[in-house]
């Protein structure tokens, strides 16, 4: 069965203190639902983007390392899921249920070793 990466995005000004008990409960219910369906392989939240290090290839085989997230946007990656799903539509349906505070991106994983 194909695997999909669901990357959750948060606005850079996201304030975790605005996460309500209802949101936490809803995330727990969704996690339970995905586990019961055999869809969730892995789910992770990430530390704030300000503590990230970004690596970019440079000419001559060098690597530039800078502070902060790689993306030059007003959003950052807040967490990720690895899902088993029959197809992209099923993976998007799961991801849609989990958009609580920002947005998400769904991409098929080309190779996954369990």
C-alpha positions as CSV (number, residue, x, y, z in Angstrom):
1,X,0.0,0.0,0.0
2,X,1.4,3.5,-0.8
3,X,2.6,5.7,2.0
4,X,2.1,9.5,2.1
5,X,3.8,12.3,4.0
6,X,1.4,14.9,5.5
7,X,3.3,18.0,6.5
8,X,1.5,20.4,8.7
9,X,2.2,24.1,8.4
10,X,1.7,26.8,11.0
11,X,1.9,30.6,10.6
12,X,5.2,32.0,12.0
13,X,3.3,34.0,14.5
14,X,1.5,30.9,15.8
15,X,1.0,31.1,19.6
16,X,0.7,27.6,21.2
17,X,-1.2,29.1,24.1
18,X,-4.1,29.6,21.7
19,X,-4.4,25.8,21.3
20,X,-7.7,24.9,23.1
21,X,-8.6,21.8,25.1
22,X,-11.2,21.1,22.3
23,X,-8.4,21.2,19.7
24,X,-6.2,18.8,21.7
25,X,-9.2,16.5,22.2
26,X,-10.1,16.6,18.5
27,X,-6.4,15.8,17.6
28,X,-6.5,12.8,20.0
29,X,-9.8,11.5,18.5
30,X,-8.4,11.8,15.0
31,X,-5.2,10.0,16.0
32,X,-7.3,7.2,17.5
33,X,-9.4,7.0,14.3
34,X,-6.3,6.8,12.1
35,X,-4.7,4.1,14.3
36,X,-7.9,2.1,14.3
37,X,-8.1,2.3,10.5
38,X,-4.4,1.2,10.2
39,X,-3.7,4.5,8.4
40,X,-1.3,6.2,10.8
41,X,2.3,5.0,10.6
42,X,4.0,7.9,12.4
43,X,2.9,11.3,13.8
44,X,5.3,13.9,15.1
45,X,5.2,17.5,16.3
46,X,8.3,19.7,15.8
47,X,10.0,22.3,18.0
48,X,9.6,26.0,17.0
49,X,11.0,26.9,13.6
50,X,13.3,29.5,15.2
51,X,15.6,26.7,16.5
52,X,16.0,25.1,13.1
53,X,19.2,24.9,11.0
54,X,18.9,24.9,7.3
55,X,21.4,23.3,4.9
56,X,21.8,24.4,1.3
57,X,24.1,22.9,-1.3
58,X,26.7,25.4,-2.7
59,X,29.1,25.2,-5.6
60,X,32.2,23.1,-5.2
61,X,30.4,20.6,-2.9
62,X,30.2,23.0,0.0
63,X,27.2,23.3,2.3
64,X,25.9,26.6,3.7
65,X,24.3,26.2,7.2
66,X,22.1,29.0,8.4
67,X,19.8,29.5,11.4
68,X,16.1,29.2,10.9
69,X,13.8,27.2,8.7
70,X,14.6,26.5,5.1
71,X,11.4,28.0,3.7
72,X,11.4,31.7,3.0
73,X,7.7,32.2,3.8
74,X,5.5,33.3,6.7
75,X,4.8,29.7,7.6
76,X,6.9,26.8,9.0
77,X,6.6,23.1,9.3
78,X,4.9,22.3,12.6
79,X,4.6,18.5,12.4
80,X,4.3,15.5,10.1
81,X,2.4,12.3,9.6
82,X,3.3,9.2,7.6
83,X,0.1,7.5,6.5
84,X,-0.8,4.3,4.7
85,X,-3.5,5.0,2.2
86,X,-4.9,3.3,-0.9
87,X,-4.4,6.5,-3.0
88,X,-3.9,10.3,-2.9
89,X,-7.6,10.9,-2.4
90,X,-7.7,8.8,0.8
91,X,-4.5,10.4,2.1
92,X,-6.0,13.9,1.5
93,X,-9.2,12.9,3.2
94,X,-7.2,12.0,6.4
95,X,-5.2,15.2,6.1
96,X,-8.3,17.3,5.7
97,X,-9.5,16.1,9.1
98,X,-6.3,17.3,10.7
99,X,-6.1,20.9,9.6
100,X,-6.6,22.6,13.0
101,X,-4.4,25.7,13.1
102,X,-2.6,26.1,9.8
103,X,-2.4,24.1,6.6
104,X,-0.9,20.9,5.2
105,X,0.8,19.4,2.2
106,X,0.3,15.7,1.1
107,X,2.9,13.9,-1.0
108,X,3.4,10.3,-1.9
109,X,6.6,8.8,-0.4
110,X,8.4,7.2,-3.3
111,X,10.1,4.5,-1.2
112,X,9.2,3.5,2.3
113,X,10.9,0.7,4.2
114,X,9.0,-0.7,7.2
